[in-house]
Amino acid sequence: MFKRVLLSTVAAGLLIAAPPALAQAQDPLAPAGRWTLPERKQARTPPMGWSSWNAFRTEVDEEKVIGAAQKLVDSGLAKLGYVYVNVDDGWWLKRRTTDGRLEIRTKIFPSAAVPGRDSSFRPFTDRLHAMGLKAGIYTDIGRNACSQAYDLHSPNLPEGTTAEREVGLYGHVDQDIGLYFREWGFDYIKVDACGINVYAPGSAVVRDNGYRPFAPLIEQGSINRTDIAGVRALYEKVAQALEKTNPDGDYVFSLCTWGSADVRSWGKEVGNMWRTSADITPNWTRMLHNFDTAATRELYAKPGAWNDPDMLFIGHGDFDANHLTEARSHFALWAIINAPLLIGYDLRNAPQSLLDIWGNADIVAVNQDPAGHQGVIAYDSDDVQIIVKTLADGRKAVALFNRGLAPAKIDLTAAHLKFADSAPVRLRDLWDKSTTAFTGEKSFALEPRQTLIFTAEGQRRLPDGIYLSEIPGDLNVAVDGAATLEQDPMVHRMIGQWNGTRDTGERPYYAGWGGARADATPYGQTLQIAGRQFDTGIGILARSRVEIRNTGGHARFETLVGVDDSTRNLKDKVEFRVYGDGQLLAKSTPMGFGEAARPLSADVRGKKIIEIVTATVGRTSDLPLVVTWANAALR
Ligand code: GLA
């Protein structure tokens, strides 16, 4: 792997290239000749189900969870795919210090009290399994969980001595994973990260509650002070334990580092889903923020590995039954960007109007489309967005989103859909099921905060092939070229509130700014080479490598290449290379800023994995060099 270099301001000026021998030994740009992500059995489409957290926080109990499970079955939601029933924080009593075994708070999970034996979730998971559902559990990568810092009033906090209250995975990975999966029969695990984040030596929470301090690996607010490799190593250890414990591969691994530690770049290599942002709250602006952190990472999700903007908050606050426009928008947006759909509401008392939202089979089908291509932003502004997702059968799904508080007009063009503008486009409204057709373009009037969502059929603009930006699920950004970490400013309401107005307020700390994008540059600009704009292509930094599955068995790869006009590095030159199953098929001459786009094409007949690589020729500047694979397509 390309080693990401964390620069402190002092070290920044001293960065030099690795010595040649070393660079060669681990050349990150060498073709792999294969798809390097693990082939995962589970989560081939985004996981769906219910979680206790947004409904009950730590006031979770067995009756509430089984009530939700029963409602999933009775309402037909389970049949639509909502099968994971996840217990979040609040279930534990303590860790027994004699042998390290975790004990369940049987007062709230009575079926876990097995007479004469250790407490066990087996009766509970058996019950869920008998209902045709799957069971999820929650833990933390550190010694202590989030509730132990943030829910101090809760009656359901772990009890006992300092050691007994250390219920997280740290130092117990194999034991706990074995307990959860082998002994208790869970199918899904969410691993939170407060234990490596908020229990700093000398902090008030440690002092006041007698916890063992943990020097933070994740430092909120500073990506530069976060130990990315250290965080990743801990999660990798869990991944290995999961693999060992579940030889049949029947598990889902959910990483919950809230977008920190650059997880938005490496999450796909370790787990099935990774949170891209801080916690969602039932507020419109927070929902926008969470949405943006995942919507701009379209090239990093694919079958088995999903961006997670957090669980649904439909039913609460700005998304309650009195705000159905907002609730529907929240749902349609999560659906089209392939977010996991985890309901966070007390389903026992759910009004029909909300059940109808989660139960919209057409929108669920968009989310669960087997090709797994995340929706791509086809038009972007502060006020309105158009998001387009390619479906397995060649149709598109499109969401028209009014982010603001005023009515908005959105002109949908055939070009947004990558359809020919001379042929009719047929639309089906997935809310009211009406159909309509247009040629060229059509205007829509949107209410404040409304999202319209359609499936669309038309004649493809590229009749004999597919643009790479249409198939993010078949792309793996193996090396994205980001040599230094940059915090992502392009998220809505980047300055948030977590703790009232007493502290300095939250700032985004996600990193990933400069990551690869479909139909945009890594910094959100329009693709443009030497003054010529392109509405499709892959925008990426130089020194990058992308693996492409030739799913359609295409014969040619065609593109126009060049240094993007938005680059900050105006000096260095870049060579564009195309490989098929590890073999060099085509390359450009070295190209620099201002040179007109040049065609590059390769015969990829019979090739399973195509790799597109950009290498710099010489290196005189550390500034990011933005390159564009314009109109890149398999034909
Ligand atoms: C963190 C997570 C939430 C939830 C709580 C539980 O905040 O991000 O999703 O699991 O912890 O305490």
Boltz pocket constraint, residues with backbone or C-beta under 6 A from the ligand:
constraints:
  - pocket:
      binder: B
      contacts: [[A, 53], [A, 88], [A, 89], [A, 145], [A, 146], [A, 147], [A, 192], [A, 256], [A, 258], [A, 279]]
      max_distance: 6.0
